[in-house]
Amino acid sequence: MKSSVAIFKTNVLEPPVAKLLVRSLKQLLPGSKINFDLEDCDNILRIETSVPVNVLEVTHLMRQNGFAATILS
């Protein structure tokens, strides 16, 4: 089964916040591998899932929580 990967640039800075966002994103995309790379200059959010990632849903969830997310790939 081919997996789908989406990478977003975010403005998330704090690991505890990233952890809460991952929890919310996993409710939106159950069974997905989701993580933040806050060491990267773009504070990367990476989502790997077996279904295509709905970019609008992800950016909306991030915006609802007060953060920006811009798709990179």
C-alpha positions as CSV (number, residue, x, y, z in Angstrom):
1,M,0.0,0.0,0.0
2,K,1.4,3.4,-1.0
3,S,1.5,6.0,1.6
4,S,0.9,9.7,1.2
5,V,3.2,12.3,2.7
6,A,2.4,15.9,3.3
7,I,4.9,18.4,4.7
8,F,3.8,21.8,6.1
9,K,5.7,24.9,7.2
10,T,4.3,26.0,10.5
11,N,4.7,28.7,13.2
12,V,4.6,26.2,16.1
13,L,7.5,26.8,18.4
14,E,6.9,24.8,21.7
15,P,7.1,21.0,22.0
16,P,4.1,20.8,24.4
17,V,2.0,22.7,21.9
18,A,3.2,20.4,19.1
19,K,2.2,17.4,21.1
20,L,-1.4,18.7,21.6
21,L,-1.7,19.5,17.9
22,V,-0.5,16.0,17.0
23,R,-3.2,14.6,19.2
24,S,-5.9,16.7,17.4
25,L,-4.5,15.8,14.0
26,K,-4.5,12.1,14.8
27,Q,-8.3,12.4,15.5
28,L,-8.7,14.0,12.1
29,L,-6.4,11.4,10.4
30,P,-6.5,8.2,12.5
31,G,-3.7,5.7,11.8
32,S,-1.4,8.4,10.5
33,K,2.2,9.1,11.4
34,I,2.3,12.7,12.4
35,N,5.2,14.7,13.9
36,F,6.8,18.1,14.1
37,D,10.4,19.0,13.5
38,L,10.8,22.1,15.6
39,E,14.6,22.1,15.0
40,D,14.0,22.8,11.3
41,C,13.9,26.5,10.4
42,D,10.4,26.0,9.0
43,N,9.0,24.2,12.1
44,I,8.0,21.3,9.9
45,L,4.8,19.3,10.4
46,R,5.0,15.9,8.6
47,I,2.0,13.7,8.0
48,E,2.3,10.2,6.6
49,T,-0.9,8.4,5.9
50,S,-2.4,5.7,3.7
51,V,-5.0,8.1,2.3
52,P,-4.4,11.4,0.6
53,V,-4.0,14.3,3.1
54,N,-6.8,16.9,2.9
55,V,-4.7,20.0,3.0
56,L,-7.6,22.3,3.7
57,E,-8.7,20.2,6.8
58,V,-5.2,20.3,8.2
59,T,-4.7,24.1,7.7
60,H,-8.2,24.7,9.1
61,L,-7.5,22.7,12.2
62,M,-4.2,24.5,12.7
63,R,-5.8,27.9,12.2
64,Q,-8.6,27.0,14.7
65,N,-5.8,26.4,17.2
66,G,-4.1,29.7,16.4
67,F,-1.3,28.5,14.2
68,A,-0.4,28.8,10.5
69,A,0.4,25.8,8.3
70,T,1.5,26.1,4.6
71,I,1.9,23.0,2.5
72,L,5.4,22.5,1.1
73,S,4.9,19.1,-0.6
